Amino acid sequence: MTSSNSAGSPTRRVLGIDPGLTITGWGVVDGDGSAATAVEYGVIRTKTKSSRAERLGQIAEGVRALIREHEPAELAVEQQFVAVNVRSAMVIGEARAAAMVAAADCAIPVFEFAPTAVKEAVTGWGGAPKEQVQQMVMVQLGLVELPEPLDISDALAIALTRLGELRLELAMARS
């Protein structure tokens, strides 16, 4: 969904996704790159006793349902982060792929952001702890409570990062 705010600036609805096999955080944010509003947020929880394929299917269907309900113009997702545990990175990558396939099924463009880019966009420092990201998301979206669990605040931060990038794209287009 793209519309204009009272100042005539285009607003965009972005679905942010923080992928995980057990808990996938999501947040729908409307904004124009300067101001943003949280529309709704939550988590997709998979059943740990289900097979991996079934859990990935649950994530994909959950994302499709969110797209149908909220009609975002774009989906923003965190890029794969490979730390010490390669198995964990692979599982997160699969959850990420499930969300991306769901977006492709719905003809929604996908934008990917490195974890450090998300932290820098929201807090000003790419090495910020998750709790600082959570605090800044609360402030930037004018929330009265911390968005919890951290999967939700991460998803909202990813959406905010895309909206910040949009502001730059619009400024460059005017030049």
N, C-alpha and C positions, 0 to 999 in steps of 0.2 A: 504494500500500500504506500503510495506517495501522494501527498497533498501539500497545501501551503498553509503556513501559520498566518496570524494577523498582520505580520510585517511583510508578507508576501514571499518569505523564504521557503523553499521547498522542504517539507518534512518527510522523513522516511521511517518506515517501520522495519526494524531489524530483529530477527530472532537470533539471540546468542546462545551457543551451545558449549558447555564444558563436558566433554565426553568421558564416560567411565562405564565399565561393564555392569557394575552393581548400581551405581548412582550416576545418572547423567543430569547435570544441572541445566536449566534453561531459563531464559529471560527475554521477554518481549519489550522492546524499548522504542518509543517514538522520539524523533529528534531531528534537528537541522544542522547538527555539528556544533552549535553554540549552546543550545539548551536541550535537555532531554527529560522524558517522563517515562517511568516504568509503568507499563500497561498491566502486566501480570508476570509472575515467575513461579518456579517450582522445580520439582525433580521428577524424572522418570526412574522408577525403581524396578529392577528386574528380579525375578525369583532365583535365588542362588542355587536351588535344587534343579532348575531347568538346565538343559544342555546349552552350550555356548551358542550354537546356532539359533536356538529358541530365544535366548536372551538378546542376541543381536537383532532378531526379528521384532522383539518387543520394543527395542530402542527405535528401530526404523518406523514402526507403526506409530509409536508415541510422537515422533517428530512429524510424521505425516498428519496426524490428528491436530497437532499444534498449528501447522501451516494452514490446514483447512479452517480451523477456528479463528486464527488471528490474522490471516492473510498478509504475512510480511512480504516486503519487497525483496528482501535479501536474508540469507543465513550467514552468520559469522561463527567460525569455529576456531578453536585453538589448534595450532600446528602440533605435530608430534614432537614430544620432548623425550629424548633417550638419555636416561641417566645410567645408573649402575645396573639396574634390574631390566634386562632386555625383555624378559617374559612379560613383565608388567607393561612395558612400552608397547609390545605387540598387541596386548589385549586392549589397551587404550586406543591404539591405532585402528583396531577392528571396530570399536564403538564409534570412533570418529567417522570411519567409512560408512557405517550404517546410517548415521545422520546425513552425511553428504549424499548418499544414494537416495534417501528419502527426499531431500531437497531437489535432486535432479529429476526424480519421478514427478515432482510438482512444478517443474520448470522454474525453480527459484535459484538465482545465482548464489554461489558460495564464495565467501571471502575468508582467507586463512591468515591467522596472526600468530607469531611466535610468542611464547609466554612472556619473554622479556619485553617485547613490544607492547603487550597488553598492560603489564605493570608500569612501564614508562608512560604510556598514554594516560593512565588513570591516576598515578601517584607522582609522576615526574622522575621516578628512579626504577630502572629495569631490574634491580635486585630487591625490590620491596617484598616484605613478607606478606603472606596471604591475608593476615589480619589487617594490615595497613590498606590493602586493596579493598577489603570489605568495608572499612571505615570510609574510604574515599568514594566508593560506590554509593553508600548511604547518603553522604553529603551531596554528591553531584546529582543524585536523583531525588533529593528532598524526602527521603524515607524517614519515618519516625523510629523504626527499629532496624537493627542490623539484619541484612538478609542472610538467613541461615538455612541449611548448612553452607559451608564455604563453596560448595559446588554451584550454588545459586549466585553468590556474589561474583564468582569467577565468570559465570555465563553473562551476567549483567555487564561486567567489565569488558568482556569480549564485544558485546553489542555496542557499548560506548566507544570502544576503540574504532569500530567500523564507522560510527557516526562522526568521530573526529577526523578520520581519513576522508569522509565525504565532504566535510567543510573545506579541506585542502583541494579536493577535486573541483568543487564549485568555484573556489577562488581562482584556480588555474584556468578554468573554462571562461571566466570573465575577463581574463587578461588578454 
